[in-house]
């Protein structure tokens, strides 16, 4: 992932557009954050991804005054989800909150996504849990989201609201968002045709270990399936001289 604030802000803008293109919804229906040293960069409140510019992205320290921020625009109203997860899970470098149709429909029904497909291993847990309901923008919702993720999970549904995905990098967090909606769609279809057969926790753990031992860890596998986006260059090429 980008190591400078300037580059990371540019990538957040690029991935915001990617989320919209993938049909996962966009700001103000969702938000993105990425870890930068001892702080997070987070999309601003009420700004649509199509209008987002790097300079608009807020910065919040991980330590010190809770909720402090700097920037021209205040952070997303769900900053507590992003800040609390980043504080509690140092393995997480980026967080995406989305409201895509199938994942949100399952969240409205308070249905978690069990291991009906072996590649749920991509999300670190044998189940993508639906967090208990809490009002949007509250500390309670942040706590519920963190509880649903657990110590190793990288996705959770937010009851009556939407979903979150996380990753070591911004690329993998967004890739998981795309995979999550695919999983939610498949599970909804499976529910409509019968009772899905659920794999045991032990089998999912074996799949996770096989992915690791094969030399293609979960982060690399997801990033490979969904190549990282590149920030658009703002450097203008010199005009060609007329002969």
PASEBA-1860 file (N, C-alpha, C; in nm, 3 decimals):
! residues 243
1> XXXXXXXX> 0.086/-0.119/0.000/0.000/0.000/0.000/0.089/0.123/0.000 ~ 0.036/0.234/-0.046/0.112/0.358/-0.051/0.167/0.394/0.086 ~ 0.287/0.449/0.089/0.352/0.479/0.216/0.350/0.627/0.251 ~ 0.314/0.713/0.158/0.307/0.855/0.186/0.161/0.899/0.192 ~ 0.136/1.004/0.269/0.000/1.053/0.280/-0.058/1.097/0.148 ~ 0.023/1.161/0.066/-0.025/1.209/-0.064/-0.068/1.092/-0.152 ~ 0.018/0.989/-0.158/-0.013/0.874/-0.243/-0.133/0.798/-0.190 ~ -0.145/0.785/-0.058/-0.256/0.711/0.001/-0.388/0.784/-0.021
9> XXXXXXXX> -0.387/0.914/-0.010/-0.509/0.992/-0.038/-0.555/0.972/-0.182 ~ -0.458/0.971/-0.273/-0.491/0.950/-0.414/-0.551/0.812/-0.436 ~ -0.497/0.710/-0.368/-0.549/0.574/-0.382/-0.690/0.562/-0.325 ~ -0.717/0.633/-0.217/-0.852/0.629/-0.160/-0.953/0.682/-0.262 ~ -0.918/0.789/-0.329/-1.005/0.845/-0.433/-1.027/0.744/-0.545 ~ -0.919/0.679/-0.590/-0.928/0.580/-0.697/-1.018/0.463/-0.655 ~ -1.000/0.415/-0.533/-1.077/0.300/-0.487/-1.223/0.337/-0.458 ~ -1.249/0.464/-0.425/-1.387/0.508/-0.412/-1.461/0.492/-0.544
17> XXXXXXXX> -1.394/0.531/-0.652/-1.453/0.515/-0.786/-1.470/0.368/-0.820 ~ -1.375/0.286/-0.778/-1.382/0.142/-0.806/-1.501/0.078/-0.735 ~ -1.529/0.122/-0.613/-1.642/0.069/-0.538/-1.774/0.101/-0.608 ~ -1.785/0.222/-0.658/-1.906/0.262/-0.732/-1.920/0.180/-0.859 ~ -1.810/0.163/-0.933/-1.812/0.086/-1.057/-1.851/-0.059/-1.034 ~ -1.816/-0.113/-0.917/-1.848/-0.252/-0.885/-1.992/-0.269/-0.836 ~ -2.066/-0.160/-0.827/-2.205/-0.166/-0.784/-2.223/-0.187/-0.636 ~ -2.125/-0.142/-0.557/-2.130/-0.163/-0.412/-2.183/-0.042/-0.338
25> XXXXXXXX> -2.231/0.058/-0.411/-2.278/0.180/-0.346/-2.164/0.278/-0.333 ~ -2.194/0.399/-0.294/-2.091/0.499/-0.279/-2.126/0.599/-0.172 ~ -2.030/0.686/-0.137/-2.057/0.788/-0.038/-2.175/0.873/-0.086 ~ -2.264/0.921/0.002/-2.257/0.906/0.147/-2.314/0.775/0.204 ~ -2.328/0.673/0.121/-2.378/0.543/0.168/-2.265/0.454/0.221 ~ -2.143/0.501/0.214/-2.030/0.421/0.260/-1.910/0.509/0.285 ~ -1.801/0.449/0.329/-1.680/0.525/0.357/-1.559/0.434/0.353 ~ -1.442/0.497/0.343/-1.315/0.425/0.331/-1.215/0.487/0.427
33> XXXXXXXX> -1.134/0.403/0.490/-1.022/0.455/0.569/-0.899/0.370/0.543 ~ -0.782/0.431/0.565/-0.656/0.359/0.549/-0.558/0.409/0.654 ~ -0.482/0.316/0.709/-0.386/0.349/0.813/-0.265/0.421/0.754 ~ -0.225/0.528/0.819/-0.104/0.602/0.781/-0.024/0.626/0.908 ~ 0.076/0.541/0.931/0.160/0.552/1.050/0.073/0.545/1.175 ~ 0.067/0.650/1.255/-0.009/0.651/1.380/-0.142/0.723/1.367 ~ -0.198/0.720/1.245/-0.327/0.784/1.221/-0.401/0.708/1.112 ~ -0.524/0.749/1.085/-0.597/0.697/0.970/-0.640/0.813/0.882
41> XXXXXXXX> -0.644/0.788/0.752/-0.704/0.880/0.658/-0.842/0.827/0.628 ~ -0.943/0.915/0.629/-1.081/0.869/0.614/-1.160/0.965/0.525 ~ -1.247/0.909/0.444/-1.328/0.990/0.354/-1.417/1.086/0.434 ~ -1.444/1.203/0.379/-1.519/1.305/0.454/-1.670/1.280/0.458 ~ -1.732/1.348/0.548/-1.877/1.335/0.568/-1.953/1.394/0.451 ~ -2.048/1.315/0.398/-2.141/1.366/0.299/-2.089/1.386/0.159 ~ -1.963/1.355/0.133/-1.907/1.378/0.001/-1.920/1.253/-0.086 ~ -1.971/1.269/-0.207/-1.985/1.156/-0.298/-1.849/1.122/-0.359
49> XXXXXXXX> -1.830/0.992/-0.386/-1.702/0.948/-0.439/-1.667/1.016/-0.570 ~ -1.768/1.045/-0.651/-1.742/1.110/-0.780/-1.687/1.251/-0.761 ~ -1.716/1.311/-0.646/-1.671/1.448/-0.618/-1.549/1.451/-0.527 ~ -1.504/1.335/-0.483/-1.396/1.327/-0.386/-1.263/1.367/-0.446 ~ -1.187/1.445/-0.371/-1.052/1.484/-0.410/-0.958/1.455/-0.293 ~ -0.832/1.423/-0.322/-0.738/1.388/-0.215/-0.733/1.488/-0.100 ~ -0.738/1.616/-0.131/-0.726/1.718/-0.027/-0.846/1.720/0.068 ~ -0.958/1.659/0.028/-1.079/1.659/0.110/-1.075/1.555/0.221
57> XXXXXXXX> -0.984/1.458/0.212/-0.981/1.345/0.305/-0.927/1.388/0.441 ~ -0.999/1.351/0.546/-0.962/1.389/0.682/-0.858/1.292/0.740 ~ -0.787/1.339/0.841/-0.688/1.257/0.910/-0.721/1.254/1.059 ~ -0.720/1.134/1.118/-0.754/1.117/1.259/-0.642/1.041/1.330 ~ -0.590/1.095/1.443/-0.486/1.024/1.517/-0.543/0.901/1.588 ~ -0.463/0.795/1.596/-0.507/0.674/1.664/-0.498/0.688/1.816 ~ -0.408/0.771/1.862/-0.392/0.794/2.006/-0.432/0.938/2.039 ~ -0.439/0.966/2.167/-0.474/1.101/2.209/-0.625/1.122/2.216
65> XXXXXXXX> -0.669/1.244/2.190/-0.811/1.278/2.203/-0.897/1.197/2.107 ~ -0.995/1.128/2.162/-1.082/1.043/2.081/-1.169/1.129/1.990 ~ -1.160/1.104/1.861/-1.242/1.178/1.764/-1.176/1.301/1.708 ~ -1.053/1.331/1.751/-0.983/1.447/1.696/-0.954/1.426/1.548 ~ -0.957/1.533/1.471/-0.931/1.521/1.328/-0.878/1.654/1.274 ~ -0.817/1.644/1.157/-0.775/1.765/1.089/-0.800/1.749/0.940 ~ -0.827/1.860/0.876/-0.859/1.858/0.734/-0.964/1.963/0.705 ~ -0.992/1.987/0.577/-1.090/2.089/0.540/-1.235/2.046/0.563
73> XXXXXXXX> -1.257/1.914/0.573/-1.392/1.861/0.589/-1.392/1.756/0.699 ~ -1.493/1.756/0.784/-1.498/1.660/0.894/-1.511/1.518/0.840 ~ -1.462/1.420/0.916/-1.465/1.280/0.870/-1.607/1.224/0.863 ~ -1.619/1.112/0.793/-1.747/1.041/0.784/-1.813/1.026/0.920 ~ -1.945/1.026/0.920/-2.019/1.009/1.044/-1.995/0.875/1.111 ~ -1.941/0.778/1.035/-1.910/0.646/1.092/-1.761/0.633/1.127 ~ -1.697/0.746/1.160/-1.555/0.743/1.193/-1.524/0.653/1.312 ~ -1.621/0.633/1.401/-1.598/0.548/1.518/-1.571/0.404/1.477
81> XXXXXXXX> -1.642/0.354/1.376/-1.616/0.218/1.327/-1.471/0.207/1.280 ~ -1.429/0.300/1.199/-1.295/0.296/1.142/-1.187/0.313/1.250 ~ -1.206/0.411/1.336/-1.105/0.439/1.438/-1.094/0.325/1.539 ~ -1.207/0.274/1.586/-1.204/0.169/1.688/-1.145/0.039/1.635 ~ -1.177/0.005/1.509/-1.120/-0.116/1.450/-0.970/-0.099/1.430 ~ -0.928/0.016/1.379/-0.786/0.040/1.357/-0.708/0.036/1.489 ~ -0.769/0.086/1.595/-0.704/0.084/1.727/-0.692/-0.059/1.781 ~ -0.796/-0.137/1.763/-0.801/-0.271/1.822/-0.730/-0.377/1.739
89> XXXXXXXX> -0.720/-0.355/1.608/-0.664/-0.456/1.517/-0.546/-0.398/1.440 ~ -0.424/-0.403/1.496/-0.308/-0.349/1.426/-0.275/-0.422/1.296 ~ -0.332/-0.542/1.276/-0.310/-0.615/1.151/-0.391/-0.557/1.036 ~ -0.486/-0.471/1.066/-0.574/-0.413/0.963/-0.520/-0.278/0.919 ~ -0.500/-0.265/0.788/-0.448/-0.141/0.733/-0.552/-0.057/0.661 ~ -0.670/-0.113/0.635/-0.774/-0.039/0.564/-0.911/-0.099/0.594 ~ -1.012/-0.014/0.589/-1.150/-0.055/0.619/-1.243/0.009/0.517 ~ -1.338/-0.069/0.468/-1.436/-0.020/0.373/-1.575/-0.050/0.427
97> XXXXXXXX> -1.661/0.051/0.427/-1.802/0.029/0.463/-1.885/0.048/0.338 ~ -1.972/-0.049/0.309/-2.049/-0.050/0.186/-2.195/-0.084/0.213 ~ -2.280/-0.058/0.113/-2.422/-0.094/0.121/-2.466/-0.158/-0.011 ~ -2.404/-0.268/-0.051/-2.445/-0.335/-0.174/-2.574/-0.413/-0.154 ~ -2.647/-0.443/-0.260/-2.782/-0.502/-0.248/-2.790/-0.633/-0.170 ~ -2.713/-0.734/-0.207/-2.729/-0.865/-0.145/-2.677/-0.869/-0.001 ~ -2.561/-0.812/0.024/-2.508/-0.810/0.160/-2.600/-0.728/0.251 ~ -2.652/-0.618/0.199/-2.742/-0.535/0.280/-2.874/-0.606/0.306
105> XXXXXXXX> -2.924/-0.680/0.207/-3.048/-0.756/0.226/-3.033/-0.859/0.336 ~ -2.918/-0.929/0.338/-2.894/-1.026/0.445/-2.881/-0.956/0.579 ~ -2.819/-0.838/0.580/-2.807/-0.761/0.703/-2.945/-0.717/0.754 ~ -3.034/-0.685/0.661/-3.170/-0.647/0.699/-3.244/-0.764/0.762 ~ -3.210/-0.885/0.719/-3.272/-1.006/0.775/-3.196/-1.060/0.896 ~ -3.089/-0.990/0.934/-3.004/-1.032/1.046/-2.947/-1.172/1.024 ~ -2.909/-1.201/0.898/-2.854/-1.332/0.864/-2.704/-1.323/0.844 ~ -2.629/-1.401/0.919/-2.487/-1.415/0.894/-2.467/-1.504/0.772
113> XXXXXXXX> -2.346/-1.501/0.714/-2.315/-1.585/0.599/-2.225/-1.699/0.647 ~ -2.275/-1.822/0.651/-2.195/-1.934/0.699/-2.105/-1.991/0.589 ~ -2.032/-2.095/0.623/-1.936/-2.155/0.528/-2.005/-2.247/0.429 ~ -2.091/-2.190/0.345/-2.156/-2.268/0.240/-2.064/-2.283/0.120 ~ -1.954/-2.210/0.119/-1.853/-2.219/0.013/-1.716/-2.218/0.081 ~ -1.626/-2.303/0.034/-1.497/-2.317/0.101/-1.413/-2.190/0.099 ~ -1.433/-2.106/-0.001/-1.350/-1.988/-0.009/-1.395/-1.876/0.084 ~ -1.484/-1.908/0.177/-1.510/-1.814/0.286/-1.381/-1.794/0.365
121> XXXXXXXX> -1.286/-1.885/0.344/-1.153/-1.872/0.408/-1.086/-1.740/0.372 ~ -1.126/-1.679/0.261/-1.071/-1.550/0.223/-1.098/-1.442/0.326 ~ -1.197/-1.467/0.412/-1.237/-1.366/0.510/-1.186/-1.396/0.651 ~ -1.110/-1.505/0.666/-1.043/-1.532/0.793/-1.122/-1.606/0.898 ~ -1.252/-1.618/0.881/-1.338/-1.686/0.977/-1.431/-1.784/0.904 ~ -1.483/-1.886/0.974/-1.577/-1.979/0.910/-1.718/-1.922/0.895 ~ -1.738/-1.799/0.936/-1.868/-1.734/0.920/-1.847/-1.584/0.912 ~ -1.921/-1.519/0.823/-1.923/-1.373/0.818/-2.042/-1.332/0.903
129> XXXXXXXX> -2.014/-1.285/1.022/-2.119/-1.260/1.120/-2.197/-1.133/1.090 ~ -2.325/-1.136/1.127/-2.406/-1.014/1.124/-2.400/-0.954/1.264 ~ -2.350/-0.833/1.274/-2.338/-0.766/1.403/-2.475/-0.737/1.461 ~ -2.481/-0.730/1.591/-2.606/-0.691/1.656/-2.642/-0.548/1.615 ~ -2.770/-0.518/1.616/-2.815/-0.386/1.573/-2.773/-0.277/1.672 ~ -2.732/-0.165/1.618/-2.706/-0.043/1.696/-2.728/0.074/1.601 ~ -2.770/0.189/1.653/-2.795/0.305/1.567/-2.668/0.349/1.493 ~ -2.687/0.399/1.372/-2.573/0.444/1.293/-2.502/0.561/1.360
137> XXXXXXXX> -2.373/0.566/1.340/-2.293/0.676/1.392/-2.261/0.670/1.540 ~ -2.294/0.559/1.605/-2.275/0.551/1.750/-2.155/0.465/1.789 ~ -2.111/0.486/1.912/-2.004/0.403/1.968/-2.051/0.259/1.979 ~ -2.180/0.240/2.004/-2.237/0.105/2.015/-2.225/0.028/1.883 ~ -2.246/0.099/1.772/-2.233/0.032/1.642/-2.087/-0.006/1.615 ~ -1.996/0.082/1.652/-1.853/0.051/1.636/-1.815/-0.072/1.717 ~ -1.867/-0.080/1.840/-1.838/-0.196/1.925/-1.898/-0.323/1.867 ~ -2.019/-0.313/1.812/-2.085/-0.430/1.752/-2.008/-0.478/1.630
145> XXXXXXXX> -1.959/-0.385/1.549/-1.882/-0.422/1.429/-1.753/-0.492/1.467 ~ -1.685/-0.439/1.568/-1.559/-0.498/1.613/-1.583/-0.637/1.671 ~ -1.691/-0.652/1.745/-1.726/-0.783/1.802/-1.753/-0.885/1.691 ~ -1.824/-0.842/1.586/-1.857/-0.933/1.476/-1.732/-0.974/1.398 ~ -1.636/-0.884/1.384/-1.511/-0.918/1.316/-1.430/-1.020/1.396 ~ -1.429/-1.005/1.528/-1.349/-1.093/1.611/-1.201/-1.061/1.598 ~ -1.117/-1.158/1.636/-0.973/-1.136/1.636/-0.909/-1.154/1.498 ~ -0.974/-1.231/1.412/-0.912/-1.266/1.284/-0.998/-1.236/1.162
153> XXXXXXXX> -1.124/-1.199/1.180/-1.214/-1.180/1.067/-1.186/-1.054/0.988 ~ -1.227/-1.057/0.862/-1.206/-0.942/0.775/-1.335/-0.898/0.705 ~ -1.449/-0.939/0.757/-1.577/-0.893/0.702/-1.686/-0.912/0.806 ~ -1.784/-0.825/0.802/-1.900/-0.837/0.891/-2.017/-0.763/0.828 ~ -2.137/-0.814/0.854/-2.258/-0.742/0.814/-2.302/-0.655/0.930 ~ -2.359/-0.541/0.900/-2.409/-0.449/1.002/-2.561/-0.453/0.996 ~ -2.624/-0.501/1.101/-2.768/-0.524/1.101/-2.846/-0.401/1.054 ~ -2.936/-0.424/0.958/-3.025/-0.320/0.904/-2.949/-0.202/0.843
161> XXXXXXXX> -2.826/-0.229/0.795/-2.743/-0.116/0.753/-2.655/-0.144/0.632 ~ -2.573/-0.248/0.637/-2.480/-0.274/0.528/-2.371/-0.370/0.570 ~ -2.248/-0.339/0.535/-2.138/-0.431/0.563/-2.006/-0.357/0.570 ~ -1.906/-0.423/0.629/-1.770/-0.372/0.630/-1.675/-0.484/0.587 ~ -1.566/-0.445/0.524/-1.458/-0.539/0.495/-1.327/-0.470/0.532 ~ -1.227/-0.550/0.563/-1.098/-0.496/0.603/-0.986/-0.571/0.532 ~ -0.866/-0.518/0.543/-0.752/-0.586/0.484/-0.622/-0.525/0.532 ~ -0.514/-0.593/0.506/-0.383/-0.539/0.539/-0.354/-0.416/0.454
169> XXXXXXXX> -0.407/-0.417/0.331/-0.390/-0.305/0.240/-0.526/-0.254/0.194 ~ -0.526/-0.136/0.138/-0.649/-0.081/0.083/-0.699/-0.167/-0.032 ~ -0.606/-0.216/-0.114/-0.643/-0.301/-0.227/-0.717/-0.426/-0.181 ~ -0.666/-0.491/-0.076/-0.730/-0.615/-0.031/-0.862/-0.589/0.039 ~ -0.875/-0.476/0.109/-1.003/-0.443/0.173/-1.112/-0.422/0.067 ~ -1.077/-0.353/-0.041/-1.174/-0.330/-0.150/-1.202/-0.459/-0.224 ~ -1.099/-0.539/-0.246/-1.119/-0.668/-0.313/-1.212/-0.756/-0.230 ~ -1.196/-0.756/-0.099/-1.286/-0.833/-0.013/-1.430/-0.779/-0.021
177> XXXXXXXX> -1.444/-0.648/-0.037/-1.579/-0.591/-0.051/-1.648/-0.648/-0.175 ~ -1.572/-0.658/-0.284/-1.626/-0.715/-0.408/-1.661/-0.863/-0.387 ~ -1.570/-0.937/-0.323/-1.593/-1.079/-0.296/-1.712/-1.100/-0.202 ~ -1.726/-1.011/-0.104/-1.835/-1.026/-0.008/-1.971/-1.018/-0.076 ~ -1.988/-0.922/-0.166/-2.116/-0.911/-0.235/-2.142/-1.034/-0.321 ~ -2.037/-1.089/-0.381/-2.051/-1.212/-0.459/-2.095/-1.327/-0.369 ~ -2.032/-1.340/-0.253/-2.068/-1.444/-0.158/-2.212/-1.427/-0.111 ~ -2.250/-1.302/-0.080/-2.386/-1.275/-0.032/-2.489/-1.312/-0.139
185> XXXXXXXX> -2.458/-1.282/-0.264/-2.549/-1.314/-0.375/-2.565/-1.466/-0.387 ~ -2.453/-1.539/-0.384/-2.458/-1.685/-0.396/-2.535/-1.746/-0.279 ~ -2.514/-1.695/-0.159/-2.583/-1.750/-0.042/-2.733/-1.723/-0.051 ~ -2.770/-1.603/-0.097/-2.913/-1.572/-0.113/-2.978/-1.664/-0.215 ~ -2.907/-1.693/-0.325/-2.960/-1.785/-0.426/-2.973/-1.925/-0.367 ~ -2.870/-1.969/-0.293/-2.874/-2.102/-0.232/-2.992/-2.115/-0.136 ~ -3.019/-2.009/-0.060/-3.133/-2.012/0.033/-3.265/-2.024/-0.042 ~ -3.269/-1.969/-0.163/-3.394/-1.971/-0.240/-3.423/-2.108/-0.302
193> XXXXXXXX> -3.318/-2.192/-0.317/-3.339/-2.322/-0.382/-3.332/-2.440/-0.283 ~ -3.296/-2.413/-0.161/-3.288/-2.522/-0.064/-3.212/-2.481/0.060 ~ -3.168/-2.580/0.133/-3.093/-2.554/0.255/-2.945/-2.577/0.226 ~ -2.863/-2.471/0.226/-2.722/-2.487/0.193/-2.651/-2.581/0.291 ~ -2.560/-2.663/0.237/-2.477/-2.750/0.321/-2.360/-2.668/0.372 ~ -2.340/-2.670/0.502/-2.239/-2.585/0.565/-2.115/-2.666/0.602 ~ -1.999/-2.617/0.563/-1.873/-2.682/0.598/-1.841/-2.661/0.746 ~ -1.769/-2.755/0.803/-1.732/-2.745/0.944/-1.624/-2.638/0.963
201> XXXXXXXX> -1.613/-2.589/1.087/-1.508/-2.493/1.119/-1.371/-2.554/1.092 ~ -1.358/-2.682/1.119/-1.230/-2.751/1.100/-1.190/-2.752/0.951 ~ -1.288/-2.774/0.863/-1.258/-2.776/0.720/-1.218/-2.637/0.672 ~ -1.286/-2.535/0.720/-1.250/-2.399/0.681/-1.109/-2.367/0.730 ~ -1.076/-2.410/0.852/-0.941/-2.389/0.905/-0.837/-2.458/0.817 ~ -0.870/-2.577/0.767/-0.778/-2.649/0.679/-0.758/-2.574/0.547 ~ -0.866/-2.516/0.496/-0.854/-2.439/0.371/-0.765/-2.317/0.394 ~ -0.784/-2.251/0.507/-0.701/-2.134/0.540/-0.554/-2.174/0.544
209> XXXXXXXX> -0.524/-2.286/0.609/-0.386/-2.332/0.619/-0.330/-2.372/0.483 ~ -0.414/-2.435/0.399/-0.367/-2.474/0.266/-0.331/-2.350/0.183 ~ -0.411/-2.245/0.197/-0.382/-2.121/0.126/-0.249/-2.062/0.171 ~ -0.226/-2.067/0.301/-0.100/-2.012/0.354/0.019/-2.096/0.311 ~ 0.007/-2.228/0.323/0.120/-2.316/0.292/0.152/-2.323/0.144 ~ 0.055/-2.285/0.059/0.079/-2.290/-0.085/0.165/-2.174/-0.133 ~ 0.191/-2.079/-0.042/0.273/-1.963/-0.080/0.191/-1.848/-0.133 ~ 0.060/-1.865/-0.143/-0.028/-1.757/-0.186/-0.124/-1.728/-0.070
217> XXXXXXXX> -0.082/-1.638/0.020/-0.166/-1.610/0.136/-0.295/-1.542/0.094 ~ -0.383/-1.525/0.188/-0.517/-1.474/0.157/-0.510/-1.335/0.095 ~ -0.427/-1.248/0.151/-0.416/-1.112/0.098/-0.367/-1.116/-0.047 ~ -0.265/-1.196/-0.074/-0.210/-1.204/-0.209/-0.310/-1.264/-0.306 ~ -0.386/-1.364/-0.260/-0.485/-1.428/-0.347/-0.593/-1.330/-0.389 ~ -0.641/-1.252/-0.294/-0.745/-1.155/-0.325/-0.690/-1.045/-0.416 ~ -0.572/-0.994/-0.383/-0.513/-0.889/-0.465/-0.488/-0.938/-0.607 ~ -0.453/-1.069/-0.620/-0.430/-1.125/-0.753/-0.557/-1.136/-0.834
225> XXXXXXXX> -0.667/-1.167/-0.764/-0.796/-1.179/-0.833/-0.850/-1.043/-0.875 ~ -0.814/-0.941/-0.796/-0.861/-0.805/-0.824/-0.740/-0.713/-0.823 ~ -0.669/-0.697/-0.934/-0.546/-0.618/-0.938/-0.564/-0.480/-0.879 ~ -0.464/-0.432/-0.804/-0.475/-0.301/-0.741/-0.490/-0.189/-0.842 ~ -0.571/-0.092/-0.804/-0.589/0.023/-0.892/-0.470/0.116/-0.877 ~ -0.445/0.194/-0.979/-0.335/0.289/-0.974/-0.391/0.430/-0.975 ~ -0.329/0.514/-0.892/-0.372/0.653/-0.890/-0.337/0.717/-1.024 ~ -0.429/0.799/-1.071/-0.404/0.865/-1.199/-0.298/0.971/-1.184
233> XXXXXXXX> -0.210/0.975/-1.278/-0.103/1.075/-1.275/-0.159/1.212/-1.310 ~ -0.114/1.312/-1.236/-0.157/1.449/-1.264/-0.049/1.527/-1.339 ~ 0.060/1.456/-1.373/0.169/1.521/-1.445/0.132/1.538/-1.592 ~ 0.143/1.656/-1.640/0.109/1.683/-1.780/0.230/1.658/-1.868 ~ 0.204/1.592/-1.979/0.312/1.569/-2.074/0.339/1.697/-2.152 ~ 0.465/1.721/-2.182/0.497/1.843/-2.261/0.436/1.834/-2.399 ~ 0.387/1.947/-2.446/0.326/1.950/-2.580/0.430/1.924/-2.686 ~ 0.391/1.851/-2.790/0.483/1.823/-2.899/0.505/1.949/-2.983
241> XXX> 0.627/1.970/-3.017/0.658/2.088/-3.098/0.617/2.061/-3.243 ~ 0.567/2.163/-3.306/0.524/2.150/-3.445/0.644/2.173/-3.537 ~ 0.661/2.084/-3.631/0.774/2.097/-3.723/0.730/2.172/-3.847
END
